[in-house]
Amino acid sequence: MIRVRYFASLREALGTAEETLSAAHAGSVAAIRAQLCERGGPWTAALGDDRRLLTAVNQQMAQPDTPVADGDELAFFPPVTGG
């Protein structure tokens, strides 16, 4: 299983803080993001390619090509701005 976590405005837009995906969804960060977007509606709006998002795999910052395997945690979160 892959644990997927959503933070801040993503959590609000998707109505969930986390979910688990089967290991069949394993691949890269970009591949999983694309699969989630295929759900349509708020998923496409929140996670679509036009959205700048940060990602982490096992609490380490990740790039779109970072692999995600069974047992990993994948987190999506919007960039943080400060003042």
CYANA upper distance limits for C-alpha pairs under 8 A (distance plus 0.5 A):
  1 MET  CA     20 THR  CA      6.68
  1 MET  CA     21 LEU  CA      6.10
  1 MET  CA     22 SER  CA      5.19
  1 MET  CA     23 ALA  CA      5.43
  1 MET  CA     70 ASP  CA      5.73
  1 MET  CA     71 GLY  CA      5.97
  1 MET  CA     72 ASP  CA      8.10
  2 ILE  CA     20 THR  CA      5.92
  2 ILE  CA     21 LEU  CA      5.58
  2 ILE  CA     22 SER  CA      6.74
  2 ILE  CA     23 ALA  CA      6.70
  2 ILE  CA     25 HIS  CA      8.42
  2 ILE  CA     26 ALA  CA      7.98
  2 ILE  CA     68 VAL  CA      8.44
  2 ILE  CA     69 ALA  CA      7.59
  2 ILE  CA     70 ASP  CA      6.05
  2 ILE  CA     71 GLY  CA      5.91
  2 ILE  CA     72 ASP  CA      5.81
  2 ILE  CA     73 GLU  CA      6.36
  2 ILE  CA     74 LEU  CA      7.73
  3 ARG  CA     18 GLU  CA      7.60
  3 ARG  CA     19 GLU  CA      6.48
  3 ARG  CA     20 THR  CA      5.03
  3 ARG  CA     21 LEU  CA      7.01
  3 ARG  CA     71 GLY  CA      7.90
  3 ARG  CA     72 ASP  CA      6.93
  3 ARG  CA     73 GLU  CA      5.13
  3 ARG  CA     74 LEU  CA      6.65
  4 VAL  CA     18 GLU  CA      5.94
  4 VAL  CA     19 GLU  CA      5.83
  4 VAL  CA     20 THR  CA      6.37
  4 VAL  CA     21 LEU  CA      7.80
  4 VAL  CA     73 GLU  CA      6.35
  4 VAL  CA     74 LEU  CA      5.29
  4 VAL  CA     75 ALA  CA      6.19
  4 VAL  CA     76 PHE  CA      8.31
  5 ARG  CA     17 ALA  CA      6.27
  5 ARG  CA     18 GLU  CA      4.70
  5 ARG  CA     19 GLU  CA      7.11
  5 ARG  CA     73 GLU  CA      7.98
  5 ARG  CA     74 LEU  CA      6.76
  5 ARG  CA     75 ALA  CA      5.11
  5 ARG  CA     76 PHE  CA      6.82
  6 TYR  CA     10 LEU  CA      6.17
  6 TYR  CA     11 ARG  CA      5.50
  6 TYR  CA     16 THR  CA      7.72
  6 TYR  CA     17 ALA  CA      5.56
  6 TYR  CA     18 GLU  CA      6.33
  6 TYR  CA     75 ALA  CA      6.46
  6 TYR  CA     76 PHE  CA      5.68
  6 TYR  CA     77 PHE  CA      6.67
  7 PHE  CA     11 ARG  CA      5.59
  7 PHE  CA     17 ALA  CA      7.11
  7 PHE  CA     75 ALA  CA      8.14
  7 PHE  CA     76 PHE  CA      6.94
  7 PHE  CA     77 PHE  CA      5.53
  7 PHE  CA     78 PRO  CA      8.00
  8 ALA  CA     12 GLU  CA      7.23
  8 ALA  CA     77 PHE  CA      7.19
  8 ALA  CA     78 PRO  CA      7.68
  9 SER  CA     13 ALA  CA      6.55
  9 SER  CA     77 PHE  CA      8.43
  9 SER  CA     78 PRO  CA      7.75
 10 LEU  CA     14 LEU  CA      6.48
 10 LEU  CA     46 ALA  CA      6.73
 10 LEU  CA     76 PHE  CA      8.23
 10 LEU  CA     77 PHE  CA      7.18
 10 LEU  CA     78 PRO  CA      7.80
 11 ARG  CA     15 GLY  CA      6.22
 11 ARG  CA     16 THR  CA      5.82
 11 ARG  CA     17 ALA  CA      5.58
 12 GLU  CA     16 THR  CA      7.53
 13 ALA  CA     42 PRO  CA      7.04
 13 ALA  CA     46 ALA  CA      7.21
 14 LEU  CA     42 PRO  CA      6.70
 14 LEU  CA     43 TRP  CA      7.12
 14 LEU  CA     46 ALA  CA      7.94
 21 LEU  CA     25 HIS  CA      6.98
 22 SER  CA     26 ALA  CA      8.23
 22 SER  CA     70 ASP  CA      8.34
 23 ALA  CA     69 ALA  CA      7.44
 23 ALA  CA     70 ASP  CA      5.50
 25 HIS  CA     32 ILE  CA      6.92
 25 HIS  CA     35 GLN  CA      8.46
 26 ALA  CA     32 ILE  CA      7.64
 26 ALA  CA     67 PRO  CA      8.32
 26 ALA  CA     68 VAL  CA      6.02
 26 ALA  CA     69 ALA  CA      5.57
 26 ALA  CA     70 ASP  CA      6.95
 27 GLY  CA     31 ALA  CA      6.56
 27 GLY  CA     32 ILE  CA      7.24
 27 GLY  CA     67 PRO  CA      6.09
 27 GLY  CA     68 VAL  CA      5.80
 27 GLY  CA     69 ALA  CA      7.07
 28 SER  CA     32 ILE  CA      6.85
 28 SER  CA     64 PRO  CA      7.09
 28 SER  CA     65 ASP  CA      5.81
 28 SER  CA     66 THR  CA      5.83
 28 SER  CA     67 PRO  CA      4.72
 28 SER  CA     68 VAL  CA      5.84
 29 VAL  CA     33 ARG  CA      6.63
 29 VAL  CA     55 THR  CA      8.33
 29 VAL  CA     62 ALA  CA      8.26
 29 VAL  CA     63 GLN  CA      7.58
 29 VAL  CA     64 PRO  CA      5.45
 29 VAL  CA     65 ASP  CA      6.56
 29 VAL  CA     66 THR  CA      6.24
 29 VAL  CA     67 PRO  CA      6.83
 29 VAL  CA     68 VAL  CA      6.84
 29 VAL  CA     74 LEU  CA      8.26
 30 ALA  CA     34 ALA  CA      6.62
 30 ALA  CA     64 PRO  CA      5.12
 30 ALA  CA     65 ASP  CA      6.81
 31 ALA  CA     35 GLN  CA      6.76
 32 ILE  CA     36 LEU  CA      6.71
 33 ARG  CA     37 CYS  CA      6.75
 33 ARG  CA     47 LEU  CA      7.25
 33 ARG  CA     48 GLY  CA      8.42
 34 ALA  CA     38 GLU  CA      6.90
 34 ALA  CA     48 GLY  CA      8.21
 35 GLN  CA     39 ARG  CA      7.86
 36 LEU  CA     43 TRP  CA      6.94
 36 LEU  CA     44 THR  CA      8.09
 36 LEU  CA     47 LEU  CA      8.12
 37 CYS  CA     43 TRP  CA      5.66
 37 CYS  CA     44 THR  CA      4.89
 37 CYS  CA     47 LEU  CA      6.70
 37 CYS  CA     48 GLY  CA      6.70
 38 GLU  CA     43 TRP  CA      8.16
 38 GLU  CA     44 THR  CA      7.45
 39 ARG  CA     43 TRP  CA      6.61
 39 ARG  CA     44 THR  CA      7.58
 40 GLY  CA     44 THR  CA      5.52
 40 GLY  CA     45 ALA  CA      8.31
 41 GLY  CA     45 ALA  CA      6.91
 42 PRO  CA     46 ALA  CA      6.36
 43 TRP  CA     47 LEU  CA      6.29
 43 TRP  CA     48 GLY  CA      7.97
 44 THR  CA     48 GLY  CA      5.33
 46 ALA  CA     51 ARG  CA      7.55
 47 LEU  CA     51 ARG  CA      6.76
 47 LEU  CA     53 LEU  CA      8.22
 52 ARG  CA     78 PRO  CA      7.48
 52 ARG  CA     79 PRO  CA      7.86
 53 LEU  CA     76 PHE  CA      7.16
 53 LEU  CA     77 PHE  CA      6.30
 53 LEU  CA     78 PRO  CA      5.31
 53 LEU  CA     79 PRO  CA      6.62
 54 LEU  CA     61 MET  CA      8.15
 54 LEU  CA     62 ALA  CA      8.21
 54 LEU  CA     76 PHE  CA      6.43
 54 LEU  CA     77 PHE  CA      5.82
 54 LEU  CA     78 PRO  CA      6.36
 54 LEU  CA     79 PRO  CA      6.58
 55 THR  CA     61 MET  CA      6.48
 55 THR  CA     62 ALA  CA      5.87
 55 THR  CA     63 GLN  CA      7.46
 55 THR  CA     74 LEU  CA      7.61
 55 THR  CA     75 ALA  CA      5.96
 55 THR  CA     76 PHE  CA      5.23
 55 THR  CA     77 PHE  CA      6.85
 56 ALA  CA     60 GLN  CA      5.54
 56 ALA  CA     61 MET  CA      4.75
 56 ALA  CA     62 ALA  CA      5.25
 56 ALA  CA     63 GLN  CA      8.49
 56 ALA  CA     73 GLU  CA      8.48
 56 ALA  CA     74 LEU  CA      6.27
 56 ALA  CA     75 ALA  CA      5.61
 56 ALA  CA     76 PHE  CA      7.32
 57 VAL  CA     61 MET  CA      6.99
 57 VAL  CA     62 ALA  CA      6.44
 57 VAL  CA     66 THR  CA      8.40
 57 VAL  CA     68 VAL  CA      7.56
 57 VAL  CA     72 ASP  CA      7.27
 57 VAL  CA     73 GLU  CA      6.10
 57 VAL  CA     74 LEU  CA      5.16
 57 VAL  CA     75 ALA  CA      6.97
 58 ASN  CA     72 ASP  CA      6.51
 58 ASN  CA     73 GLU  CA      5.52
 58 ASN  CA     74 LEU  CA      7.00
 59 GLN  CA     73 GLU  CA      8.07
 59 GLN  CA     74 LEU  CA      8.45
 59 GLN  CA     75 ALA  CA      8.24
 62 ALA  CA     66 THR  CA      6.33
 68 VAL  CA     72 ASP  CA      6.76
 68 VAL  CA     74 LEU  CA      7.90
